[in-house]
Amino acid sequence: MGIAPKRRISKARRDKRRASVWKLEAPSFSKCTQCGELKLSHRVCPSCGFYNGKEVIKVEQ
């Protein structure tokens, strides 16, 4: 047997509760081991073209 709510929850209160669940997180950056620039994790460095210590793409300086 469930308990019925005593008061109606306002739209503002309901929406405030729901809003906190859907927030996006900012992407986390890591330093490139070759050049030290910030890059996305598990991706080729856009400034030097290295990934995991190996040159993957040629980047013109």
N, CA, C and O atoms as a Tripos MOL2 file, in Angstrom:
@<TRIPOS>MOLECULE
protein
  244   243    61     0     0
PROTEIN
NO_CHARGES

@<TRIPOS>ATOM
      1 N           0.8430   -1.1790    0.0000 N.3       1 MET1
      2 CA          0.0000    0.0000    0.0000 C.3       1 MET1
      3 C           0.8890    1.2440    0.0000 C.2       1 MET1
      4 O           1.6420    1.4600    0.9500 O.2       1 MET1
      5 N           0.8120    2.0640   -1.0500 N.am      2 GLY2
      6 CA          1.6260    3.2700   -1.1570 C.3       2 GLY2
      7 C           1.0020    4.4390   -0.4240 C.2       2 GLY2
      8 O          -0.1990    4.4620   -0.1550 O.2       2 GLY2
      9 N           1.8300    5.3910   -0.1120 N.am      3 ILE3
     10 CA          1.3610    6.5940    0.5620 C.3       3 ILE3
     11 C           1.1550    7.6820   -0.4790 C.2       3 ILE3
     12 O           2.0540    7.9650   -1.2700 O.2       3 ILE3
     13 N          -0.0200    8.2910   -0.4840 N.am      4 ALA4
     14 CA         -0.3150    9.3570   -1.4340 C.3       4 ALA4
     15 C           0.3930   10.6360   -1.0030 C.2       4 ALA4
     16 O           0.5240   10.8850    0.1950 O.2       4 ALA4
     17 N           0.8600   11.4610   -1.9610 N.am      5 PRO5
     18 CA          1.5240   12.7150   -1.5970 C.3       5 PRO5
     19 C           0.5590   13.6710   -0.9160 C.2       5 PRO5
     20 O          -0.5980   13.7850   -1.3180 O.2       5 PRO5
     21 N           1.0410   14.3630    0.1250 N.am      6 LYS6
     22 CA          0.1850   15.2860    0.8760 C.3       6 LYS6
     23 C          -0.0270   16.5920    0.1250 C.2       6 LYS6
     24 O          -1.0980   17.1950    0.2020 O.2       6 LYS6
     25 N           1.0140   17.0340   -0.6150 N.am      7 ARG7
     26 CA          0.9100   18.2940   -1.3460 C.3       7 ARG7
     27 C           1.3860   18.0870   -2.7830 C.2       7 ARG7
     28 O           2.2320   17.2380   -3.0640 O.2       7 ARG7
     29 N           0.8230   18.8790   -3.6710 N.am      8 ARG8
     30 CA          1.2580   18.8550   -5.0570 C.3       8 ARG8
     31 C           2.6300   19.5210   -5.1600 C.2       8 ARG8
     32 O           2.8490   20.5760   -4.5650 O.2       8 ARG8
     33 N           3.5420   18.9240   -5.9000 N.am      9 ILE9
     34 CA          4.8740   19.5000   -6.0780 C.3       9 ILE9
     35 C           4.8050   20.4870   -7.2360 C.2       9 ILE9
     36 O           4.3480   20.1490   -8.3280 O.2       9 ILE9
     37 N           5.2610   21.7050   -6.9870 N.am     10 SER10
     38 CA          5.1810   22.7480   -8.0150 C.3      10 SER10
     39 C           6.0780   22.4030   -9.2040 C.2      10 SER10
     40 O           7.0190   21.6190   -9.0860 O.2      10 SER10
     41 N           5.7650   23.0040  -10.3430 N.am     11 LYS11
     42 CA          6.5430   22.7480  -11.5570 C.3      11 LYS11
     43 C           7.9940   23.1840  -11.3880 C.2      11 LYS11
     44 O           8.9130   22.5220  -11.8710 O.2      11 LYS11
     45 N           8.1920   24.3100  -10.6940 N.am     12 ALA12
     46 CA          9.5590   24.8120  -10.4960 C.3      12 ALA12
     47 C          10.3800   23.8320   -9.6510 C.2      12 ALA12
     48 O          11.5350   23.5470   -9.9670 O.2      12 ALA12
     49 N           9.7810   23.3270   -8.5900 N.am     13 ARG13
     50 CA         10.4810   22.3820   -7.7130 C.3      13 ARG13
     51 C          10.7800   21.0840   -8.4580 C.2      13 ARG13
     52 O          11.8740   20.5340   -8.3380 O.2      13 ARG13
     53 N           9.8090   20.5970   -9.2240 N.am     14 ARG14
     54 CA          9.9780   19.3720  -10.0070 C.3      14 ARG14
     55 C          11.0850   19.5490  -11.0410 C.2      14 ARG14
     56 O          11.9420   18.6790  -11.1930 O.2      14 ARG14
     57 N          11.0680   20.6780  -11.7510 N.am     15 ASP15
     58 CA         12.0480   20.9150  -12.8070 C.3      15 ASP15
     59 C          13.4480   21.1170  -12.2550 C.2      15 ASP15
     60 O          14.4260   20.7090  -12.8830 O.2      15 ASP15
     61 N          13.5590   21.7510  -11.0710 N.am     16 LYS16
     62 CA         14.8790   21.9120  -10.4300 C.3      16 LYS16
     63 C          15.4840   20.5610  -10.1070 C.2      16 LYS16
     64 O          16.6870   20.3600  -10.2780 O.2      16 LYS16
     65 N          14.6700   19.6420   -9.6460 N.am     17 ARG17
     66 CA         15.1430   18.3040   -9.3060 C.3      17 ARG17
     67 C          15.6020   17.5620  -10.5590 C.2      17 ARG17
     68 O          16.6240   16.8750  -10.5370 O.2      17 ARG17
     69 N          14.8630   17.6960  -11.6320 N.am     18 ARG18
     70 CA         15.1900   16.9820  -12.8660 C.3      18 ARG18
     71 C          16.3860   17.5970  -13.5970 C.2      18 ARG18
     72 O          17.1000   16.8950  -14.3130 O.2      18 ARG18
     73 N          16.6050   18.8860  -13.4220 N.am     19 ALA19
     74 CA         17.6460   19.5830  -14.1800 C.3      19 ALA19
     75 C          19.0450   19.1220  -13.8000 C.2      19 ALA19
     76 O          19.9410   19.1170  -14.6450 O.2      19 ALA19
     77 N          19.2490   18.7340  -12.5470 N.am     20 SER20
     78 CA         20.5950   18.3960  -12.1010 C.3      20 SER20
     79 C          21.0920   17.0750  -12.6810 C.2      20 SER20
     80 O          22.2960   16.8190  -12.6810 O.2      20 SER20
     81 N          20.1850   16.2360  -13.1750 N.am     21 VAL21
     82 CA         20.5660   14.9200  -13.6660 C.3      21 VAL21
     83 C          21.1880   14.9980  -15.0600 C.2      21 VAL21
     84 O          22.0710   14.2050  -15.3900 O.2      21 VAL21
     85 N          20.7390   15.9370  -15.8700 N.am     22 TRP22
     86 CA         21.0790   15.9350  -17.2960 C.3      22 TRP22
     87 C          22.2370   16.8390  -17.6660 C.2      22 TRP22
     88 O          22.4510   17.0860  -18.8530 O.2      22 TRP22
     89 N          23.0030   17.3470  -16.6930 N.am     23 LYS23
     90 CA         24.0930   18.2610  -17.0110 C.3      23 LYS23
     91 C          25.2320   17.5290  -17.7190 C.2      23 LYS23
     92 O          25.5990   16.4150  -17.3450 O.2      23 LYS23
     93 N          25.7770   18.1690  -18.7360 N.am     24 LEU24
     94 CA         26.9110   17.5980  -19.4630 C.3      24 LEU24
     95 C          28.1970   17.8950  -18.7160 C.2      24 LEU24
     96 O          28.3170   18.9260  -18.0550 O.2      24 LEU24
     97 N          29.1600   16.9870  -18.8230 N.am     25 GLU25
     98 CA         30.4640   17.2000  -18.2070 C.3      25 GLU25
     99 C          31.4360   17.7080  -19.2660 C.2      25 GLU25
    100 O          31.3700   17.3160  -20.4310 O.2      25 GLU25
    101 N          32.3300   18.5810  -18.8410 N.am     26 ALA26
    102 CA         33.3490   19.0860  -19.7540 C.3      26 ALA26
    103 C          34.3460   17.9690  -20.0620 C.2      26 ALA26
    104 O          34.6560   17.1640  -19.1840 O.2      26 ALA26
    105 N          34.8520   17.9100  -21.3000 N.am     27 PRO27
    106 CA         35.8060   16.8550  -21.6290 C.3      27 PRO27
    107 C          37.0950   17.0270  -20.8390 C.2      27 PRO27
    108 O          37.5390   18.1490  -20.5930 O.2      27 PRO27
    109 N          37.6890   15.9090  -20.4450 N.am     28 SER28
    110 CA         38.9340   15.9770  -19.6800 C.3      28 SER28
    111 C          40.1160   15.9700  -20.6400 C.2      28 SER28
    112 O          40.1600   15.1840  -21.5870 O.2      28 SER28
    113 N          41.0620   16.8460  -20.3830 N.am     29 PHE29
    114 CA         42.2400   16.9650  -21.2240 C.3      29 PHE29
    115 C          43.4310   16.3230  -20.5390 C.2      29 PHE29
    116 O          43.4730   16.2100  -19.3140 O.2      29 PHE29
    117 N          44.4110   15.9000  -21.3510 N.am     30 SER30
    118 CA         45.6700   15.3860  -20.8230 C.3      30 SER30
    119 C          46.8020   16.0260  -21.6140 C.2      30 SER30
    120 O          46.6020   16.5070  -22.7290 O.2      30 SER30
    121 N          47.9990   16.0260  -21.0220 N.am     31 LYS31
    122 CA         49.1450   16.6260  -21.7040 C.3      31 LYS31
    123 C          49.7560   15.6310  -22.6800 C.2      31 LYS31
    124 O          49.8680   14.4410  -22.3850 O.2      31 LYS31
    125 N          50.1420   16.1250  -23.8270 N.am     32 CYS32
    126 CA         50.8320   15.3020  -24.8120 C.3      32 CYS32
    127 C          52.2320   15.0010  -24.2940 C.2      32 CYS32
    128 O          52.9150   15.8910  -23.7860 O.2      32 CYS32
    129 N          52.6570   13.7540  -24.4210 N.am     33 THR33
    130 CA         53.9790   13.3740  -23.9130 C.3      33 THR33
    131 C          55.1020   13.9160  -24.7900 C.2      33 THR33
    132 O          56.2280   14.0810  -24.3190 O.2      33 THR33
    133 N          54.8100   14.1950  -26.0570 N.am     34 GLN34
    134 CA         55.8320   14.7120  -26.9710 C.3      34 GLN34
    135 C          56.0270   16.2220  -26.8360 C.2      34 GLN34
    136 O          57.1350   16.6940  -26.5790 O.2      34 GLN34
    137 N          54.9320   16.9760  -27.0130 N.am     35 CYS35
    138 CA         55.0550   18.4390  -27.0840 C.3      35 CYS35
    139 C          54.5130   19.1550  -25.8470 C.2      35 CYS35
    140 O          54.7890   20.3400  -25.6640 O.2      35 CYS35
    141 N          53.7480   18.4650  -24.9920 N.am     36 GLY36
    142 CA         53.2410   19.0830  -23.7780 C.3      36 GLY36
    143 C          51.9520   19.8690  -23.9430 C.2      36 GLY36
    144 O          51.4570   20.4490  -22.9770 O.2      36 GLY36
    145 N          51.3970   19.8990  -25.1540 N.am     37 GLU37
    146 CA         50.1340   20.6040  -25.3940 C.3      37 GLU37
    147 C          48.9780   19.7920  -24.8060 C.2      37 GLU37
    148 O          49.0770   18.5760  -24.6420 O.2      37 GLU37
    149 N          47.8820   20.4880  -24.4920 N.am     38 LEU38
    150 CA         46.7010   19.7900  -24.0070 C.3      38 LEU38
    151 C          45.9770   19.1420  -25.1760 C.2      38 LEU38
    152 O          45.8390   19.7360  -26.2460 O.2      38 LEU38
    153 N          45.5140   17.9050  -24.9560 N.am     39 LYS39
    154 CA         44.7850   17.1720  -25.9930 C.3      39 LYS39
    155 C          43.7430   16.3040  -25.3280 C.2      39 LYS39
    156 O          43.8120   16.0630  -24.1220 O.2      39 LYS39
    157 N          42.7730   15.8280  -26.1010 N.am     40 LEU40
    158 CA         41.7840   14.9020  -25.5830 C.3      40 LEU40
    159 C          42.4220   13.5340  -25.3660 C.2      40 LEU40
    160 O          43.2890   13.1250  -26.1380 O.2      40 LEU40
    161 N          42.0020   12.8320  -24.3310 N.am     41 SER41
    162 CA         42.5580   11.5180  -24.0230 C.3      41 SER41
    163 C          42.2470   10.5260  -25.1440 C.2      41 SER41
    164 O          41.1920   10.6000  -25.7740 O.2      41 SER41
    165 N          43.1600    9.6110  -25.3840 N.am     42 HIS42
    166 CA         43.0130    8.5270  -26.3690 C.3      42 HIS42
    167 C          42.8000    9.0500  -27.7840 C.2      42 HIS42
    168 O          42.1000    8.4280  -28.5840 O.2      42 HIS42
    169 N          43.4100   10.2030  -28.0930 N.am     43 ARG43
    170 CA         43.3270   10.7580  -29.4410 C.3      43 ARG43
    171 C          44.6880   11.2820  -29.8590 C.2      43 ARG43
    172 O          45.5390   11.5790  -29.0200 O.2      43 ARG43
    173 N          44.8830   11.3920  -31.1730 N.am     44 VAL44
    174 CA         46.1310   11.9210  -31.7170 C.3      44 VAL44
    175 C          46.2530   13.3940  -31.3450 C.2      44 VAL44
    176 O          45.2740   14.1390  -31.3930 O.2      44 VAL44
    177 N          47.4620   13.8050  -30.9730 N.am     45 CYS45
    178 CA         47.7030   15.2060  -30.6210 C.3      45 CYS45
    179 C          47.5760   16.0580  -31.8800 C.2      45 CYS45
    180 O          48.2570   15.7900  -32.8710 O.2      45 CYS45
    181 N          46.7180   17.0800  -31.8630 N.am     46 PRO46
    182 CA         46.5360   17.8930  -33.0670 C.3      46 PRO46
    183 C          47.7260   18.8000  -33.3720 C.2      46 PRO46
    184 O          47.8750   19.2500  -34.5080 O.2      46 PRO46
    185 N          48.5740   19.0760  -32.3850 N.am     47 SER47
    186 CA         49.6840   19.9970  -32.6320 C.3      47 SER47
    187 C          50.9440   19.2940  -33.1420 C.2      47 SER47
    188 O          51.6910   19.8840  -33.9230 O.2      47 SER47
    189 N          51.2030   18.0400  -32.7210 N.am     48 CYS48
    190 CA         52.4220   17.3690  -33.1830 C.3      48 CYS48
    191 C          52.1500   16.0820  -33.9610 C.2      48 CYS48
    192 O          53.0440   15.5880  -34.6480 O.2      48 CYS48
    193 N          50.9330   15.5240  -33.8710 N.am     49 GLY49
    194 CA         50.5870   14.3320  -34.6530 C.3      49 GLY49
    195 C          51.0170   13.0240  -34.0210 C.2      49 GLY49
    196 O          50.9640   11.9870  -34.6820 O.2      49 GLY49
    197 N          51.4410   13.0330  -32.7630 N.am     50 PHE50
    198 CA         51.8870   11.8120  -32.1100 C.3      50 PHE50
    199 C          50.7550   11.1900  -31.3020 C.2      50 PHE50
    200 O          49.8930   11.8920  -30.7740 O.2      50 PHE50
    201 N          50.7730    9.8490  -31.2150 N.am     51 TYR51
    202 CA         49.8670    9.1170  -30.3350 C.3      51 TYR51
    203 C          50.6230    7.9300  -29.7780 C.2      51 TYR51
    204 O          51.1900    7.1400  -30.5320 O.2      51 TYR51
    205 N          50.6340    7.8000  -28.4640 N.am     52 ASN52
    206 CA         51.2770    6.6850  -27.7790 C.3      52 ASN52
    207 C          52.7680    6.5900  -28.1310 C.2      52 ASN52
    208 O          53.3100    5.4930  -28.2670 O.2      52 ASN52
    209 N          53.4200    7.7440  -28.2770 N.am     53 GLY53
    210 CA         54.8520    7.7700  -28.5490 C.3      53 GLY53
    211 C          55.2380    7.5570  -29.9950 C.2      53 GLY53
    212 O          56.4270    7.5380  -30.3150 O.2      53 GLY53
    213 N          54.2680    7.3950  -30.8770 N.am     54 LYS54
    214 CA         54.5560    7.1690  -32.3050 C.3      54 LYS54
    215 C          53.9230    8.2730  -33.1460 C.2      54 LYS54
    216 O          52.8440    8.7700  -32.8220 O.2      54 LYS54
    217 N          54.6040    8.6510  -34.2290 N.am     55 GLU55
    218 CA         54.0490    9.6590  -35.1300 C.3      55 GLU55
    219 C          52.9920    8.9930  -36.0010 C.2      55 GLU55
    220 O          53.2790    8.0610  -36.7520 O.2      55 GLU55
    221 N          51.7780    9.4860  -35.8870 N.am     56 VAL56
    222 CA         50.6540    8.8900  -36.6080 C.3      56 VAL56
    223 C          50.3300    9.7080  -37.8490 C.2      56 VAL56
    224 O          50.0990    9.1450  -38.9190 O.2      56 VAL56
    225 N          50.3120   11.0330  -37.7180 N.am     57 ILE57
    226 CA         50.0500   11.8920  -38.8560 C.3      57 ILE57
    227 C          51.1340   12.9510  -38.9480 C.2      57 ILE57
    228 O          51.7000   13.3710  -37.9390 O.2      57 ILE57
    229 N          51.4130   13.3740  -40.1670 N.am     58 LYS58
    230 CA         52.3970   14.4500  -40.3800 C.3      58 LYS58
    231 C          51.6870   15.7830  -40.2080 C.2      58 LYS58
    232 O          50.6770   16.0500  -40.8600 O.2      58 LYS58
    233 N          52.2270   16.6210  -39.3200 N.am     59 VAL59
    234 CA         51.6660   17.9340  -39.0930 C.3      59 VAL59
    235 C          52.6980   18.9510  -39.5470 C.2      59 VAL59
    236 O          53.8530   18.9210  -39.1210 O.2      59 VAL59
    237 N          52.2610   19.8570  -40.4270 N.am     60 GLU60
    238 CA         53.1840   20.8910  -40.9080 C.3      60 GLU60
    239 C          53.3390   21.9620  -39.8520 C.2      60 GLU60
    240 O          52.3480   22.4480  -39.3060 O.2      60 GLU60
    241 N          54.5590   22.3300  -39.5640 N.am     61 GLN61
    242 CA         54.8420   23.3120  -38.5070 C.3      61 GLN61
    243 C          54.6810   24.7290  -39.0300 C.2      61 GLN61
    244 O          54.8770   25.6880  -38.2850 O.2      61 GLN61
@<TRIPOS>BOND
     1     1     2 1
     2     2     3 1
     3     3     4 2
     4     3     5 am
     5     5     6 1
     6     6     7 1
     7     7     8 2
     8     7     9 am
     9     9    10 1
    10    10    11 1
    11    11    12 2
    12    11    13 am
    13    13    14 1
    14    14    15 1
    15    15    16 2
    16    15    17 am
    17    17    18 1
    18    18    19 1
    19    19    20 2
    20    19    21 am
    21    21    22 1
    22    22    23 1
    23    23    24 2
    24    23    25 am
    25    25    26 1
    26    26    27 1
    27    27    28 2
    28    27    29 am
    29    29    30 1
    30    30    31 1
    31    31    32 2
    32    31    33 am
    33    33    34 1
    34    34    35 1
    35    35    36 2
    36    35    37 am
    37    37    38 1
    38    38    39 1
    39    39    40 2
    40    39    41 am
    41    41    42 1
    42    42    43 1
    43    43    44 2
    44    43    45 am
    45    45    46 1
    46    46    47 1
    47    47    48 2
    48    47    49 am
    49    49    50 1
    50    50    51 1
    51    51    52 2
    52    51    53 am
    53    53    54 1
    54    54    55 1
    55    55    56 2
    56    55    57 am
    57    57    58 1
    58    58    59 1
    59    59    60 2
    60    59    61 am
    61    61    62 1
    62    62    63 1
    63    63    64 2
    64    63    65 am
    65    65    66 1
    66    66    67 1
    67    67    68 2
    68    67    69 am
    69    69    70 1
    70    70    71 1
    71    71    72 2
    72    71    73 am
    73    73    74 1
    74    74    75 1
    75    75    76 2
    76    75    77 am
    77    77    78 1
    78    78    79 1
    79    79    80 2
    80    79    81 am
    81    81    82 1
    82    82    83 1
    83    83    84 2
    84    83    85 am
    85    85    86 1
    86    86    87 1
    87    87    88 2
    88    87    89 am
    89    89    90 1
    90    90    91 1
    91    91    92 2
    92    91    93 am
    93    93    94 1
    94    94    95 1
    95    95    96 2
    96    95    97 am
    97    97    98 1
    98    98    99 1
    99    99   100 2
   100    99   101 am
   101   101   102 1
   102   102   103 1
   103   103   104 2
   104   103   105 am
   105   105   106 1
   106   106   107 1
   107   107   108 2
   108   107   109 am
   109   109   110 1
   110   110   111 1
   111   111   112 2
   112   111   113 am
   113   113   114 1
   114   114   115 1
   115   115   116 2
   116   115   117 am
   117   117   118 1
   118   118   119 1
   119   119   120 2
   120   119   121 am
   121   121   122 1
   122   122   123 1
   123   123   124 2
   124   123   125 am
   125   125   126 1
   126   126   127 1
   127   127   128 2
   128   127   129 am
   129   129   130 1
   130   130   131 1
   131   131   132 2
   132   131   133 am
   133   133   134 1
   134   134   135 1
   135   135   136 2
   136   135   137 am
   137   137   138 1
   138   138   139 1
   139   139   140 2
   140   139   141 am
   141   141   142 1
   142   142   143 1
   143   143   144 2
   144   143   145 am
   145   145   146 1
   146   146   147 1
   147   147   148 2
   148   147   149 am
   149   149   150 1
   150   150   151 1
   151   151   152 2
   152   151   153 am
   153   153   154 1
   154   154   155 1
   155   155   156 2
   156   155   157 am
   157   157   158 1
   158   158   159 1
   159   159   160 2
   160   159   161 am
   161   161   162 1
   162   162   163 1
   163   163   164 2
   164   163   165 am
   165   165   166 1
   166   166   167 1
   167   167   168 2
   168   167   169 am
   169   169   170 1
   170   170   171 1
   171   171   172 2
   172   171   173 am
   173   173   174 1
   174   174   175 1
   175   175   176 2
   176   175   177 am
   177   177   178 1
   178   178   179 1
   179   179   180 2
   180   179   181 am
   181   181   182 1
   182   182   183 1
   183   183   184 2
   184   183   185 am
   185   185   186 1
   186   186   187 1
   187   187   188 2
   188   187   189 am
   189   189   190 1
   190   190   191 1
   191   191   192 2
   192   191   193 am
   193   193   194 1
   194   194   195 1
   195   195   196 2
   196   195   197 am
   197   197   198 1
   198   198   199 1
   199   199   200 2
   200   199   201 am
   201   201   202 1
   202   202   203 1
   203   203   204 2
   204   203   205 am
   205   205   206 1
   206   206   207 1
   207   207   208 2
   208   207   209 am
   209   209   210 1
   210   210   211 1
   211   211   212 2
   212   211   213 am
   213   213   214 1
   214   214   215 1
   215   215   216 2
   216   215   217 am
   217   217   218 1
   218   218   219 1
   219   219   220 2
   220   219   221 am
   221   221   222 1
   222   222   223 1
   223   223   224 2
   224   223   225 am
   225   225   226 1
   226   226   227 1
   227   227   228 2
   228   227   229 am
   229   229   230 1
   230   230   231 1
   231   231   232 2
   232   231   233 am
   233   233   234 1
   234   234   235 1
   235   235   236 2
   236   235   237 am
   237   237   238 1
   238   238   239 1
   239   239   240 2
   240   239   241 am
   241   241   242 1
   242   242   243 1
   243   243   244 2
@<TRIPOS>SUBSTRUCTURE
     1 MET1         2 RESIDUE 1 A MET
     2 GLY2         6 RESIDUE 1 A GLY
     3 ILE3        10 RESIDUE 1 A ILE
     4 ALA4        14 RESIDUE 1 A ALA
     5 PRO5        18 RESIDUE 1 A PRO
     6 LYS6        22 RESIDUE 1 A LYS
     7 ARG7        26 RESIDUE 1 A ARG
     8 ARG8        30 RESIDUE 1 A ARG
     9 ILE9        34 RESIDUE 1 A ILE
    10 SER10       38 RESIDUE 1 A SER
    11 LYS11       42 RESIDUE 1 A LYS
    12 ALA12       46 RESIDUE 1 A ALA
    13 ARG13       50 RESIDUE 1 A ARG
    14 ARG14       54 RESIDUE 1 A ARG
    15 ASP15       58 RESIDUE 1 A ASP
    16 LYS16       62 RESIDUE 1 A LYS
    17 ARG17       66 RESIDUE 1 A ARG
    18 ARG18       70 RESIDUE 1 A ARG
    19 ALA19       74 RESIDUE 1 A ALA
    20 SER20       78 RESIDUE 1 A SER
    21 VAL21       82 RESIDUE 1 A VAL
    22 TRP22       86 RESIDUE 1 A TRP
    23 LYS23       90 RESIDUE 1 A LYS
    24 LEU24       94 RESIDUE 1 A LEU
    25 GLU25       98 RESIDUE 1 A GLU
    26 ALA26      102 RESIDUE 1 A ALA
    27 PRO27      106 RESIDUE 1 A PRO
    28 SER28      110 RESIDUE 1 A SER
    29 PHE29      114 RESIDUE 1 A PHE
    30 SER30      118 RESIDUE 1 A SER
    31 LYS31      122 RESIDUE 1 A LYS
    32 CYS32      126 RESIDUE 1 A CYS
    33 THR33      130 RESIDUE 1 A THR
    34 GLN34      134 RESIDUE 1 A GLN
    35 CYS35      138 RESIDUE 1 A CYS
    36 GLY36      142 RESIDUE 1 A GLY
    37 GLU37      146 RESIDUE 1 A GLU
    38 LEU38      150 RESIDUE 1 A LEU
    39 LYS39      154 RESIDUE 1 A LYS
    40 LEU40      158 RESIDUE 1 A LEU
    41 SER41      162 RESIDUE 1 A SER
    42 HIS42      166 RESIDUE 1 A HIS
    43 ARG43      170 RESIDUE 1 A ARG
    44 VAL44      174 RESIDUE 1 A VAL
    45 CYS45      178 RESIDUE 1 A CYS
    46 PRO46      182 RESIDUE 1 A PRO
    47 SER47      186 RESIDUE 1 A SER
    48 CYS48      190 RESIDUE 1 A CYS
    49 GLY49      194 RESIDUE 1 A GLY
    50 PHE50      198 RESIDUE 1 A PHE
    51 TYR51      202 RESIDUE 1 A TYR
    52 ASN52      206 RESIDUE 1 A ASN
    53 GLY53      210 RESIDUE 1 A GLY
    54 LYS54      214 RESIDUE 1 A LYS
    55 GLU55      218 RESIDUE 1 A GLU
    56 VAL56      222 RESIDUE 1 A VAL
    57 ILE57      226 RESIDUE 1 A ILE
    58 LYS58      230 RESIDUE 1 A LYS
    59 VAL59      234 RESIDUE 1 A VAL
    60 GLU60      238 RESIDUE 1 A GLU
    61 GLN61      242 RESIDUE 1 A GLN
